[in-house]
Amino acid sequence: MPDGKRPVLVTFKRKNHRQDSTTDKCDIVRSSIQSDVHFFTADDFSRGNVVPSGMPEDRIGYDVNRYDAPIVMARLTDEEVQRLQTDPNVETVEDDQPAWALEAVQPGALLIEDQPTPQSETVPSGVSQVKAPSGWPASQGLAVKVGILDTGIQGNHPDLQPNFRFGQSFVPDESSTDDFNGHGTHVAGTVAAAINGQGVVGVAPAAYLYAVKVLNRHGSGQYSWIIAGIDWCVNKKRMHIINMSLGGSSSSNALKSMCDSAYNEGVLLVAAAGNSGPPSGGGGSSVGFPAAYESVIAVSAIGSDNVIAGFSSRGPEVELCAPGVQVLSTYPGNGYRRLNGTSMACPHVAGAAAMAWGSHRYQVNKTIRKLLQTTADDLGNPGRNSLYGFGRVDAWESSVSFNAP
């Protein structure tokens, strides 16, 4: 890096296991570094504060105030990293890792759909494939909160405005939650495009949408931004569901701790399995992160024929599958597009979870997760398998079932 510093994730031991349990972890970091760093928290963002424009990157940090995910993020030199690595209060110091929107570009694929007209409303084939319309009399996911961790959302899109609430950006130099890429708006439409007599309809057309920007206008981001986004969703806004149509190729102790903490707090996390295709050598797994973590539902992609998409990652971590080929949804500029990827499959599952939670109001995330598993339409080899998991998510069955586990 030009300034000799690199972004790192510092995971501390839980407070009751630290040698020094009285000193704040940010002060422990400050004592090991040379520059004056301002550590932002979820509280800061919830009060409407933003990172000051022009503030040097090496002065910006983030503090996760959670007992089971005590994480500090900052830009440090090699020498500063080494000092923290030897600190008895620190569990791990890791380099921050890149993450990407998991959209698959298919050669020759039609990207732009004919625009649905203002006089008619289209139910995308993927929404029908997971049987959502059959379940709408029982639940449309009314008021179930879904955090869309992505590139932002065009909140005033006619199909999204009825359900869009607000959001927060964790991308440096992009303080707006507006979508300058398109990916997040597309994902949001599959989750909860409203029934309004025009455009398209999402799986859970009455769920609430929150734009949590953790990917930039190029569709890329950092694990640290994702961690900060999850922290905000859990700590301040109490999301029911977090949709992560994104991923990276490397595991991270800090990211895993944050996902585990959110799940233990009652949030249902859904993530795209990845677009890496079959694992090399034919065995093992090609599922990326955070989808591969046990606390996260990993979603693979299928086509309209219910066969695994060639681009879809697969492995024993796959829990559910959903349509991810030529998926029609909302797009910035009040438009619509067809896109491919496990990114597009993931929000079908998040939407189905919102429907299920809407009709089982007093259940918890673990129960909703089990319900999605037990009502899934089995595909491939009987039982759970590495291509389809428990099967294709069934939004109707999980919403009308009277036998919540």
C-alpha positions in Angstrom: 0.0 0.0 0.0 1.3 3.5 -0.7 1.1 4.6 2.9 2.6 1.3 4.1 -0.6 0.3 5.8 -3.2 -2.3 5.0 -6.7 -3.0 6.2 -6.9 -5.7 8.9 -9.5 -7.4 11.1 -8.5 -7.7 14.8 -10.6 -10.2 16.7 -10.2 -9.9 20.5 -10.7 -12.7 23.0 -14.0 -12.4 24.8 -13.8 -10.0 27.7 -13.8 -12.5 30.4 -10.9 -14.3 28.8 -8.7 -11.3 28.3 -5.6 -10.6 30.4 -6.7 -7.0 30.6 -10.5 -7.0 30.9 -10.8 -3.3 32.0 -9.2 -1.5 29.1 -11.4 -0.9 26.0 -10.3 -2.9 23.0 -10.0 0.3 20.9 -7.6 1.7 23.4 -5.6 -1.5 23.3 -5.3 -1.0 19.5 -4.5 2.7 19.8 -1.6 1.8 22.2 0.0 -0.4 19.5 -0.3 2.1 16.6 1.2 5.4 15.7 -1.7 7.3 14.1 -4.8 8.7 15.8 -7.7 6.6 14.6 -11.4 7.4 15.0 -13.4 4.2 15.6 -16.9 4.4 14.3 -19.7 2.2 15.8 -23.2 1.1 14.9 -24.4 3.8 17.3 -22.7 6.5 15.3 -24.4 5.4 12.1 -27.8 5.0 13.8 -27.5 8.6 15.0 -27.1 9.7 11.4 -23.4 10.3 11.6 -21.3 9.6 8.6 -17.6 9.4 7.9 -16.4 12.9 7.2 -15.6 13.5 3.5 -11.9 13.6 2.9 -11.0 11.9 6.1 -7.8 9.9 5.5 -8.4 6.1 5.3 -5.7 5.4 8.0 -7.7 7.5 10.4 -10.9 5.5 10.0 -11.7 2.4 12.0 -14.8 0.4 13.0 -15.6 -1.1 16.4 -18.0 -4.0 16.8 -19.3 -3.8 20.4 -20.5 -7.4 20.8 -19.4 -9.8 23.5 -19.3 -12.8 21.1 -17.8 -10.8 18.2 -15.3 -8.3 19.7 -13.8 -7.0 16.4 -11.8 -3.9 15.6 -11.1 -2.9 12.0 -8.3 -0.5 11.0 -5.4 0.1 8.6 -2.1 -0.9 10.1 1.6 -1.2 9.2 3.4 -4.6 9.4 5.0 -3.5 12.6 1.7 -2.5 14.2 0.2 -5.9 13.1 3.1 -7.7 14.7 2.6 -5.9 18.0 -1.1 -6.8 18.1 -0.4 -10.4 17.2 1.7 -10.7 20.4 -0.9 -9.0 22.6 -2.4 -11.5 25.0 -5.8 -9.9 24.7 -6.0 -10.6 20.9 -7.2 -13.8 19.4 -6.4 -13.2 15.7 -5.2 -10.4 13.3 -6.2 -11.1 9.7 -5.8 -9.2 6.5 -9.1 -7.8 5.3 -10.4 -9.8 2.3 -12.3 -8.8 -0.9 -15.8 -9.8 -1.6 -17.9 -9.5 -4.8 -21.5 -9.5 -6.0 -22.2 -13.0 -7.2 -23.8 -12.3 -10.6 -22.8 -14.7 -13.4 -22.4 -13.4 -16.9 -23.5 -16.1 -19.2 -22.2 -15.9 -22.8 -25.0 -14.9 -25.1 -27.5 -14.4 -22.3 -30.2 -11.9 -22.7 -29.7 -9.2 -20.1 -32.4 -6.7 -20.8 -36.0 -7.9 -20.5 -38.8 -6.1 -22.4 -40.1 -3.5 -20.0 -43.3 -4.6 -18.1 -46.0 -2.0 -18.9 -47.6 0.3 -16.3 -50.9 -1.4 -17.2 -49.9 -4.9 -16.2 -47.9 -6.7 -13.6 -45.6 -9.6 -14.2 -45.0 -12.5 -11.8 -41.4 -13.5 -12.7 -41.0 -17.2 -13.5 -38.7 -17.7 -10.5 -41.3 -16.3 -8.1 -43.8 -18.8 -9.5 -41.2 -21.6 -9.5 -40.9 -21.3 -5.7 -44.7 -21.3 -5.4 -44.9 -17.9 -3.8 -48.2 -16.8 -5.3 -50.0 -19.8 -3.8 -48.8 -18.7 -0.4 -49.8 -15.0 -0.6 -53.3 -15.6 0.9 -51.5 -16.9 4.0 -48.6 -14.4 4.1 -46.9 -11.8 2.0 -44.2 -11.2 4.6 -45.9 -8.0 6.0 -43.5 -5.9 8.0 -40.8 -8.6 8.2 -37.5 -6.7 8.0 -35.0 -7.8 5.4 -31.5 -6.2 5.2 -30.1 -6.3 1.7 -26.3 -6.3 2.1 -25.3 -5.2 -1.4 -24.6 -2.3 -3.7 -27.5 -0.2 -2.4 -31.1 0.0 -3.6 -33.0 2.5 -5.8 -35.5 3.1 -3.1 -37.8 5.2 -5.3 -38.2 2.5 -7.9 -42.0 2.2 -8.4 -41.9 -1.5 -7.5 -39.7 -1.0 -4.4 -40.9 2.3 -2.9 -43.9 0.9 -1.1 -41.6 -1.5 0.9 -38.4 0.5 1.0 -37.6 1.9 4.4 -34.1 3.4 4.6 -30.5 2.1 5.0 -26.9 2.8 5.7 -23.7 2.8 3.6 -20.5 1.3 4.9 -18.6 2.0 1.6 -16.0 4.7 1.9 -16.7 7.6 -0.5 -20.3 6.3 -1.2 -22.3 7.7 1.7 -25.6 7.4 -0.3 -27.5 4.1 -0.2 -28.5 4.7 -3.9 -27.6 1.9 -6.2 -24.9 2.9 -8.8 -24.4 -0.7 -9.9 -27.8 -2.4 -10.3 -27.1 -5.6 -8.4 -28.7 -4.6 -5.1 -31.8 -3.2 -6.8 -32.3 -6.5 -8.7 -31.8 -8.5 -5.5 -34.3 -6.3 -3.6 -37.0 -6.7 -6.3 -36.8 -10.5 -6.0 -37.3 -10.3 -2.3 -40.1 -7.8 -2.1 -41.2 -5.9 -5.2 -44.7 -4.8 -4.3 -48.0 -5.8 -5.7 -49.0 -2.5 -7.3 -50.5 -3.2 -10.7 -47.4 -2.7 -12.6 -43.8 -4.0 -13.2 -42.9 -7.2 -11.3 -43.7 -8.8 -8.0 -41.3 -10.2 -5.5 -41.5 -13.4 -3.4 -42.6 -11.5 -0.3 -44.4 -8.4 -1.7 -45.1 -6.8 1.7 -41.8 -7.3 3.4 -39.7 -4.3 4.5 -36.5 -3.6 2.6 -33.4 -1.9 4.1 -30.4 -0.9 1.9 -27.2 -1.8 3.6 -24.5 -0.8 1.2 -21.4 -3.0 1.6 -20.4 -3.2 -2.1 -19.3 -0.3 -4.2 -20.5 0.9 -7.6 -18.2 -1.8 -9.2 -19.9 -4.6 -7.2 -16.9 -5.2 -5.0 -16.2 -4.7 -1.3 -14.3 -5.8 1.8 -15.1 -8.3 4.6 -14.8 -5.3 7.0 -17.7 -3.5 5.3 -19.8 -6.7 5.4 -19.0 -7.1 9.1 -20.0 -3.5 9.8 -23.2 -3.9 7.8 -24.2 -7.0 9.8 -23.4 -5.3 13.0 -25.7 -2.4 12.1 -28.5 -4.7 11.1 -28.3 -6.6 14.4 -27.3 -3.9 16.8 -29.6 -1.1 15.8 -32.3 -2.2 13.4 -33.1 -5.7 14.5 -33.5 -7.2 11.1 -35.3 -10.5 10.9 -33.4 -11.6 7.8 -30.1 -10.6 6.1 -29.7 -11.3 2.4 -26.0 -11.6 1.2 -25.8 -12.1 -2.5 -22.1 -11.7 -2.3 -19.0 -13.6 -1.2 -15.3 -14.1 -1.2 -13.0 -17.0 -1.6 -11.3 -17.0 1.8 -12.6 -17.7 5.2 -12.1 -15.2 8.0 -12.3 -15.6 11.8 -13.8 -12.1 12.2 -16.5 -12.6 9.5 -17.4 -16.0 11.0 -17.7 -14.5 14.5 -19.9 -11.7 13.2 -22.2 -14.2 11.4 -22.4 -16.5 14.4 -23.2 -13.6 16.7 -26.0 -12.3 14.4 -27.5 -15.8 14.2 -27.3 -16.2 18.0 -29.1 -12.9 18.3 -32.0 -14.2 16.3 -31.2 -13.1 12.7 -31.7 -15.5 9.8 -28.7 -15.1 7.4 -29.0 -16.2 3.8 -26.1 -16.1 1.3 -25.2 -17.0 -2.2 -23.2 -20.2 -2.5 -21.0 -18.7 -5.3 -20.5 -19.0 -9.0 -17.4 -21.2 -9.0 -19.1 -24.2 -10.6 -18.1 -27.7 -9.4 -15.2 -28.1 -7.1 -11.9 -29.0 -8.7 -11.3 -32.7 -8.8 -14.9 -33.5 -8.4 -15.0 -33.7 -4.6 -15.0 -31.3 -1.7 -16.7 -27.9 -2.0 -16.6 -24.7 -4.1 -19.0 -22.8 -1.7 -17.6 -19.4 -0.8 -17.8 -17.2 2.3 -19.9 -16.3 4.2 -22.2 -18.9 2.7 -20.0 -21.8 3.9 -20.4 -20.9 7.6 -22.8 -23.1 9.6 -24.7 -20.0 10.8 -25.6 -19.0 7.3 -28.0 -20.6 4.8 -26.0 -21.4 1.6 -28.1 -21.1 -1.6 -27.2 -22.8 -4.9 -28.8 -21.8 -8.3 -31.0 -23.9 -10.5 -32.6 -23.2 -13.9 -36.3 -23.4 -14.9 -35.8 -27.1 -15.4 -34.9 -27.6 -11.7 -31.3 -28.7 -12.7 -28.3 -27.1 -11.0 -26.9 -24.2 -13.0 -23.4 -24.9 -14.5 -22.0 -21.8 -12.9 -23.3 -22.6 -9.4 -21.0 -23.5 -6.6 -21.8 -26.7 -4.8 -20.7 -28.7 -1.7 -22.0 -30.1 1.6 -22.6 -26.6 2.9 -25.4 -26.0 0.4 -28.7 -25.9 2.3 -31.3 -24.8 -0.2 -31.5 -24.1 -3.9 -33.6 -21.5 -5.9 -34.0 -20.1 -9.4 -30.8 -18.3 -10.6 -31.0 -18.3 -14.4 -32.5 -15.5 -16.4 -34.2 -14.0 -13.3 -36.3 -11.0 -14.0 -36.4 -8.3 -11.4 -36.1 -4.5 -10.8 -33.2 -2.4 -12.0 -32.1 1.2 -11.5 -33.7 3.8 -13.7 -37.1 2.4 -12.9 -36.2 -0.5 -15.2 -36.1 -4.3 -15.3 -33.5 -6.9 -16.2 -32.8 -10.6 -16.4 -29.6 -11.6 -14.6 -27.9 -14.9 -13.7 -26.1 -16.1 -10.6 -26.4 -17.5 -7.1 -26.9 -13.8 -6.3 -30.3 -14.1 -8.0 -31.1 -17.4 -6.3 -30.4 -16.2 -2.8 -33.2 -13.6 -2.6 -35.8 -16.2 -3.5 -34.9 -17.9 -0.3 -34.8 -14.7 1.7 -38.2 -13.8 0.4 -39.6 -17.3 1.2 -38.2 -16.9 4.8 -40.0 -13.5 5.0 -43.3 -15.2 3.9 -42.8 -18.0 6.5 -42.0 -15.6 9.3 -45.0 -13.5 8.3 -47.4 -16.4 8.9 -45.5 -17.8 11.9 -45.0 -14.5 13.8 -43.9 -15.9 17.1 -41.3 -18.3 15.8 -37.5 -17.7 16.0 -34.9 -17.8 13.3 -33.9 -21.3 14.0 -37.5 -22.5 13.7 -38.0 -20.7 10.4 -34.7 -22.2 9.1 -35.9 -25.7 10.0 -39.2 -25.0 8.4 -37.6 -24.0 5.1 -35.5 -27.2 5.2 -38.4 -29.6 5.9 -40.8 -28.1 3.4 -38.2 -27.8 0.5 -39.0 -29.8 -2.7 -36.4 -32.5 -2.8 -34.2 -32.5 -6.0 -31.5 -34.8 -7.1 -30.5 -37.7 -4.9 -33.0 -38.2 -2.1 -32.3 -36.2 1.0 -29.8 -33.4 1.5 -27.0 -33.4 -1.2 -24.2 -31.1 -2.3 -26.0 -29.7 -5.4 -29.4 -28.8 -4.1 -29.1 -29.1 -0.3 -32.5 -30.0 1.1 -34.1 -29.0 -2.2 -35.8 -26.1 -3.9 -37.3 -23.6 -1.4 -41.1 -23.8 -1.3 -42.5 -20.5 -0.3 -46.1 -21.8 -0.3 -45.6 -24.9 1.9 -43.4 -23.1 4.4 -46.0 -20.4 4.8 -49.1 -22.6 5.2 -47.6 -25.3 7.2 -49.3 -25.7 10.6 -46.5 -27.9 11.9 -43.6 -25.4 12.5 -40.8 -27.5 14.0 
